[in-house]
Amino acid sequence: MEIKPDFGEIYASLGELYAQHQRQKEAIVAYKKAIKFAPDLKDSYRGLVEILLDQGKVDEAEELSYNALIQHPSWATAQEFCTLGRALIAENKTHKGIACFDQAIELDPKLLEAHYSLGKALAEKGEWLEAINCYQQVIQLEQNETEENYSESNINIGEVYHLLGDALQETGKLDESIEAYQQAIELTGN
């Protein structure tokens, strides 16, 4: 029986060692080889992303993170998908941002921030009906959390009603839009 070395693990260890000694160029090469030989080693992705961010290569780091997380969704929490989604939206990578929000919702259907961010992204694309569904989901989830005396959200529900009103207006649902705007005014006190 012949023992074959695990090149992925070896390159990952080498990348980590280079990174510890501030030899970023060599670490990048080693991490990329580790990913090539063993695409399931999440520490190689994380190490490479850290170095890319240190070098100010934010776009490349975001792209690598996105690809890794879409291939291996169990590597991230719903909140991490949300954070990546917002960063991608800020870089005008709306399609990828939306995919991250969808994944966040799949991992945690009660994450208000994911529904809210998805709604805003869809509204930006003019996908009003889908945005309306997202905003309504935020409102429903927020009401459920309030009833349970459990709310970790930083979402301004008055703003959600305002955005819902905008989306309803865009779809010609004027009476519903007025109701949403009135609710926004009531909640924000303006």
Backbone torsions as a table, in degrees:
resi	resn	phi	psi	omega
1	MET	NA	128.2	-178.5
2	GLU	-96.5	132.0	177.7
3	ILE	-92.8	123.5	179.4
4	LYS	-103.0	135.6	179.4
5	PRO	-69.3	150.7	176.3
6	ASP	-91.4	91.2	-175.1
7	PHE	-61.7	-33.6	178.1
8	GLY	-59.2	-49.9	179.0
9	GLU	-63.1	-40.8	-179.2
10	ILE	-62.7	-48.9	179.7
11	TYR	-65.3	-35.0	177.4
12	ALA	-63.5	-44.0	178.2
13	SER	-64.0	-40.4	178.3
14	LEU	-64.1	-43.0	178.0
15	GLY	-60.4	-42.9	178.9
16	GLU	-63.3	-42.9	179.3
17	LEU	-63.2	-46.2	176.9
18	TYR	-59.9	-42.5	-178.7
19	ALA	-63.4	-40.5	179.4
20	GLN	-62.9	-28.2	-178.6
21	HIS	-101.4	20.5	176.2
22	GLN	58.1	27.7	177.1
23	ARG	-100.9	72.7	-170.7
24	GLN	-64.7	-38.6	-178.8
25	LYS	-60.5	-47.0	178.9
26	GLU	-67.5	-36.6	179.2
27	ALA	-62.9	-41.6	178.9
28	ILE	-60.2	-46.7	179.7
29	VAL	-60.8	-45.4	-178.4
30	ALA	-64.6	-44.9	179.4
31	TYR	-63.4	-39.9	178.9
32	LYS	-64.0	-38.5	177.2
33	LYS	-68.8	-37.8	177.7
34	ALA	-60.5	-43.2	179.6
35	ILE	-65.8	-37.0	179.0
36	LYS	-63.7	-45.8	-177.5
37	PHE	-79.1	-31.0	-176.7
38	ALA	-141.9	81.0	-176.5
39	PRO	-66.3	-4.1	179.4
40	ASP	-97.4	6.8	179.8
41	LEU	-90.1	97.2	-174.6
42	LYS	-66.5	-27.9	179.3
43	ASP	-64.8	-28.6	176.6
44	SER	-67.0	-42.6	177.3
45	TYR	-62.9	-47.0	-178.0
46	ARG	-61.9	-43.6	178.8
47	GLY	-61.7	-44.5	180.0
48	LEU	-65.4	-42.3	178.6
49	VAL	-61.7	-43.4	178.9
50	GLU	-57.7	-46.0	-179.4
51	ILE	-65.2	-44.4	179.5
52	LEU	-60.6	-40.8	177.6
53	LEU	-66.0	-41.3	176.8
54	ASP	-58.7	-33.5	-179.3
55	GLN	-86.4	1.5	179.4
56	GLY	78.7	14.0	-179.7
57	LYS	-91.7	66.3	-173.6
58	VAL	-64.0	-44.7	-179.0
59	ASP	-59.1	-45.6	-179.3
60	GLU	-65.5	-39.3	178.7
61	ALA	-65.8	-42.3	178.2
62	GLU	-63.4	-42.6	-179.4
63	GLU	-62.8	-44.4	178.8
64	LEU	-63.2	-44.7	178.7
65	SER	-60.8	-45.9	-179.3
66	TYR	-59.0	-51.0	-178.3
67	ASN	-61.2	-41.5	179.9
68	ALA	-65.0	-43.9	-176.1
69	LEU	-73.7	-32.4	177.0
70	ILE	-68.5	-37.4	178.2
71	GLN	-74.3	-30.9	-175.7
72	HIS	-132.7	71.3	-175.1
73	PRO	-60.2	-23.4	-179.0
74	SER	-71.8	-9.0	180.0
75	TRP	-76.4	-13.5	-174.7
76	ALA	-129.1	158.9	173.5
77	THR	-87.5	167.2	176.5
78	ALA	-59.3	-40.0	-179.9
79	GLN	-63.7	-39.0	178.3
80	GLU	-65.3	-38.4	175.6
81	PHE	-63.1	-39.7	179.0
82	CYS	-63.1	-45.5	179.8
83	THR	-61.1	-45.8	178.3
84	LEU	-64.1	-41.1	178.8
85	GLY	-58.6	-44.8	178.5
86	ARG	-63.5	-40.3	178.8
87	ALA	-64.0	-41.3	179.3
88	LEU	-66.9	-39.6	176.9
89	ILE	-61.6	-42.5	179.4
90	ALA	-61.7	-26.4	178.7
91	GLU	-93.3	13.8	-178.9
92	ASN	61.7	31.1	175.4
93	LYS	-106.6	63.0	-171.3
94	THR	-59.5	-44.8	-178.0
95	HIS	-58.2	-44.6	-179.6
96	LYS	-70.8	-36.9	176.9
97	GLY	-61.4	-43.9	178.5
98	ILE	-61.8	-40.6	178.1
99	ALA	-61.3	-37.7	178.0
100	CYS	-67.1	-42.3	178.3
101	PHE	-63.9	-40.8	177.1
102	ASP	-59.7	-42.5	179.9
103	GLN	-66.8	-39.4	177.6
104	ALA	-59.9	-43.2	179.8
105	ILE	-66.7	-37.1	177.4
106	GLU	-63.1	-39.5	179.9
107	LEU	-74.8	-35.8	-178.6
108	ASP	-144.3	89.1	-176.8
109	PRO	-61.6	-14.4	-179.4
110	LYS	-97.3	5.5	-178.3
111	LEU	-76.9	101.0	-177.1
112	LEU	-55.1	-43.8	-176.5
113	GLU	-58.0	-36.4	-179.4
114	ALA	-68.5	-44.9	178.4
115	HIS	-63.7	-43.6	-179.8
116	TYR	-61.5	-50.6	-178.8
117	SER	-64.3	-38.9	177.3
118	LEU	-63.5	-43.5	178.1
119	GLY	-58.9	-44.9	179.5
120	LYS	-63.5	-42.2	-179.8
121	ALA	-64.9	-41.8	179.5
122	LEU	-67.2	-38.5	177.4
123	ALA	-63.2	-40.0	177.5
124	GLU	-59.2	-32.6	178.8
125	LYS	-85.5	-3.1	-178.8
126	GLY	80.3	15.7	178.2
127	GLU	-90.9	73.1	-169.1
128	TRP	-64.6	-43.2	-177.7
129	LEU	-62.8	-41.7	178.4
130	GLU	-66.8	-39.4	178.1
131	ALA	-62.7	-43.1	178.0
132	ILE	-57.1	-45.7	178.7
133	ASN	-58.5	-42.0	179.9
134	CYS	-64.7	-46.7	-179.7
135	TYR	-63.1	-40.8	177.8
136	GLN	-64.0	-35.4	177.5
137	GLN	-66.0	-41.2	177.5
138	VAL	-59.6	-47.3	-178.9
139	ILE	-61.1	-45.3	179.9
140	GLN	-63.1	-45.6	-179.8
141	LEU	-64.8	-39.9	-179.7
142	GLU	-64.9	-40.5	177.6
143	GLN	-64.1	-40.8	178.3
144	ASN	-63.9	-41.6	179.4
145	GLU	-65.3	-40.8	179.6
146	THR	-63.0	-42.5	179.2
147	GLU	-62.9	-31.0	-179.2
148	GLU	-91.8	5.4	-175.8
149	ASN	54.5	39.9	-177.4
150	TYR	-137.5	108.8	178.9
151	SER	-149.0	112.2	177.8
152	GLU	-104.8	3.7	-172.3
153	SER	-79.4	144.7	172.5
154	ASN	-102.8	13.9	-177.9
155	ILE	-76.3	130.5	175.1
156	ASN	-82.8	106.5	-173.6
157	ILE	-66.3	-28.3	174.5
158	GLY	-62.0	-40.6	177.1
159	GLU	-65.0	-37.2	178.8
160	VAL	-62.2	-43.3	177.2
161	TYR	-62.8	-37.6	177.5
162	HIS	-62.6	-47.9	178.7
163	LEU	-63.1	-38.4	176.5
164	LEU	-62.0	-43.3	177.4
165	GLY	-59.6	-42.9	177.6
166	ASP	-59.9	-47.0	-177.5
167	ALA	-65.7	-41.2	178.2
168	LEU	-63.6	-39.4	178.0
169	GLN	-62.3	-41.0	179.8
170	GLU	-62.4	-28.4	-179.6
171	THR	-94.4	5.0	176.9
172	GLY	82.4	9.3	179.2
173	LYS	-90.4	74.7	-170.2
174	LEU	-67.8	-42.3	179.6
175	ASP	-62.2	-44.3	178.3
176	GLU	-66.2	-35.8	178.2
177	SER	-62.9	-45.1	178.8
178	ILE	-59.9	-44.2	178.6
179	GLU	-59.5	-43.0	179.8
180	ALA	-64.9	-43.7	178.0
181	TYR	-62.4	-41.0	178.6
182	GLN	-63.1	-39.3	177.8
183	GLN	-65.6	-40.0	178.0
184	ALA	-60.9	-44.2	179.6
185	ILE	-63.2	-44.8	-179.5
186	GLU	-60.7	-41.3	-176.7
187	LEU	-76.1	-30.4	-178.4
188	THR	-93.4	-11.7	177.0
189	GLY	74.8	17.6	179.7
190	ASN	-105.7	NA	NA
